């Protein structure tokens, strides 16, 4: 009987396996990888001298038009709005008109556009062009190379424009040429650099336009290396912000664009030269009334069509601003002096930023954000999660930052499961003020979490049994009849086995001698 019962149970198990395996063998998605998260100055054209440039007796009329591409991998974020949502949302913006054709003020650390006016209007960059010229020289040249000034490099330049007085056949290093380009805004030095880098000036201009396109400067087109007026040499303030931010990432560029003076050693054709910056914000040596002690770099520009142009930076505490103004005027004062609005308007933009804005850290990679449950964890069944990055945002100084709260969004509604590596992305965390999201970044685990094998095995066993039960109920119309048939078959088998055992016992009793004699006695 035991053998029959065992064989019946075995048959039942086999039937259930065949019937139910398709039901609970559900496809599962592969788990996500836990480590995954989610600008320059030039002289006017050949007809007018640039009085703002040292060494220039006049400024020619420059113009510019633009649209260009590039090949470099470092691409700054684009300026997307004329005023930053983070500031406008809190009622903070510069409620004035800058005395310029177009202007922008950007806080570099938070990448916030604080002020924008006519960001996409066509402007002529004048010598702001030399920012691109300098960067391409740094990207493609060797600063120690000795370069010879060619006859062609000195042609088609405004005699009254900015110059370092380079002579045909003169030899000097690329390094010294770039000091001439960025400090004294020497137009002929730009042509010498262009020939050195690309072989000839047209090829260098093509390289400039390629680089502009790569940076996303869609409103820019270069026609020369120095910025003297050409109707086909133009840009926008939005593009100039992109250019300046890209260039400012280079420490070498900062070296050339922030020097206020430099002595060029004697060459084969000249005694040593002393260069002085055209950016009066950064040096009071020439025109002291514009000096601003927070300012550093970058480049001035002027031509009659372009007006006064200036890209500059200023830094104080945690704030680092980039200002761009184009199309500024030079005013004649009643006392016979002049006011160059390139410098006064830039300083006004800087002062507005420093006086009204604060950089506030809203996410910190050292702060505990949450302690979610972790299944199958060896030891503690939770883990500390934190923001992956330190993020600061620019806010008006009138904001009550004590109201900033953190909100968490996990990648999955299911609990986390061990094992987890340290810094595994599990979701996102956002800093919110008055219902407005200030910043968002990945939410990661602080430490690794090892898996407990006993906990995992127990849970998996429980899960398998649950799937079997679920599968049985899913195919009840098959499993119930089969189970009933098997049970009926077992009952019949058991009853038959019982009857046979009883019959066998009766037969055995009948064969015993005592039983046989008893029957005979009863018969007698």
C-alpha positions, 0 to 999 in steps of 0.5 A, a space after each residue: 500500500 505504501 508503494 502505491 501511495 508513493 507512486 500516486 504522489 509522485 504522479 501527482 507531482 509530475 502532473 502539477 509540474 507539467 501543468 503549472 510551470 508555464 504559469 509561473 515561469 514569468 519573464 523578468 526584466 534584467 535589473 538596471 545597472 545600479 551604478 547608472 543614474 539616471 570673447 575680443 577687441 579690435 580696431 575700426 576699419 581702415 577709415 577710422 582710428 580706434 582711440 580706445 586702444 593703446 598705440 592706436 591713433 584712430 579706429 576704423 569702422 568694424 562690423 561683423 556677421 556670424 554663423 560658425 562650427 567647431 571641433 573642440 570637445 569642451 562645450 559650455 552650456 547654452 544661454 537659454 532664457 533672457 532671464 533666469 527662471 530661478 530668479 524670476 520665480 522669486 521676483 528678482 531681475 534687473 529692472 533696468 535697461 543697460 546702455 548698450 545694444 545688447 548685453 548679458 550677465 551670467 553667474 558662472 558657478 551656478 550657470 545662471 543668466 542673471 540679465 539678458 538684453 537682445 541676446 540674439 540680435 546681430 552685433 559686430 564683435 570687433 576685437 572680441 573676435 580675438 578670443 577665438 583667435 587666441 583659443 585656436 592658437 592654444 588648441 593647435 599651436 606650441 607656445 614655444 614655436 618661433 614664428 616669422 612675420 610675413 609680408 601678407 600678415 601686414 596687409 589690409 590693416 588699418 594703419 590707425 588700428 591697434 598694433 604691436 608694431 610688428 615688422 616684416 621678417 621679425 621673429 618671436 614666439 607664439 607666446 609673445 604673439 598671444 600677449 600682443 593679441 590679448 593685451 594690446 589687441 594687435 591686429 597684425 599679430 592675429 594675422 601672424 597667428 592665423 598663418 602659423 596655425 592654418 597656413 594662410 588666413 582664409 584657412 584659419 577663418 574656416 577653422 574659426 567658423 568650424 569651432 563656432 559651429 561646434 560650440 553651438 554659436 549658431 548666430 556667428 560668422 567670422 570673416 577675419 582673425 582680428 575683428 576689423 569691420 566686415 559685413 560678413 563678420 558678426 555674432 550675438 551676445 548669446 554666442 559671445 557668452 558661449 565663446 567666453 565661457 568656453 575660453 575661460 575654462 582654459 587656464 592658459 587663456 586666463 593667463 593671456 586674458 588677465 595680464 594688465 601689462 607685459 614686456 615682449 623681449 627684444 627680437 631680431 628687428 625690435 627692442 623690447 616692447 611694453 604692452 598695456 591692457 585695453 581693459 581699464 576695468 582691470 588696471 588703473 595705469 592708463 585710465 584710473 576712473 574705470 578701475 574695478 578691483 573685482 574684475 579680471 580679463 577678458 577682452 575689449 573691442 571697438 569699431 565704429 559700426 560695432 560700438 564699444 564692446 567688452 567681455 569681462 569677469 568679476 569675482 567676490 566670495 562665492 559669486 563669479 560673474 561674466 558680463 558681455 556688452 556690445 554697442 556701447 557709446 562713448 559720451 562727451 561730458 560737459 567738462 570735456 572728459 569722456 565716459 566709455 560706457 563699455 566700462 561703466 555699464 559692465 561695472 553696473 552689471 557686476 555691482 547689481 549681481 554682487 549687491 542683490 544675489 547670493 550663492 546658496 548651497 541647496 544640495 550637499 553630498 555629505 548630508 543624510 537624505 533618507 534611510 530606505 529599507 534594504 531587503 536581504 541585507 546582512 546586518 542592518 536592514 537599511 542604508 543611508 542615501 545622499 545627494 551625489 553632488 554639491 549644488 549651489 543656486 543663485 537666489 535673491 538676497 531677500 529669499 528666506 532659504 530656511 524654507 528649502 526642503 528636500 524631496 526624494 523620488 526613488 527609481 522603483 516603488 519596490 524596496 531596495 535589495 542587497 547587495 548594493 555597491 557604495 554610490 549606487 544610484 537609487 533615485 533623485 533628490 530635489 531641493 524645493 523652495 515655495 513649491 519651485 524646484 531649485 536643483 535636482 541630482 542623483 540620489 546614491 547610497 552612502 555605503 555598500 550593503 552585503 547580502 545575507 544568504 539565509 535571508 535571501 534563500 528563505 525569501 526565494 523559497 517563499 516566493 517559489 511557493 507563492 508562485 506555485 500557489 498563484 499558478 494553480 489558481 490561475 489554471 484552476 479549470 485544469 488543476 482542480 479536475 486533475 487533482 480530483 481525478 488523482 484524489 479519486 484514483 488514490 482513494 480507489 487505490 487505497 480502498 482496493 488495497 484495504 480490501 485485498 489486505 482484508 481478503 488476504 487476512 481471511 485467507 490466512 486465517 482459513 488456512 490455520 489448523 486451529 481454524 480448520 478443526 474448529 470448522 470441522 467441530 462445528 460441522 460434527 
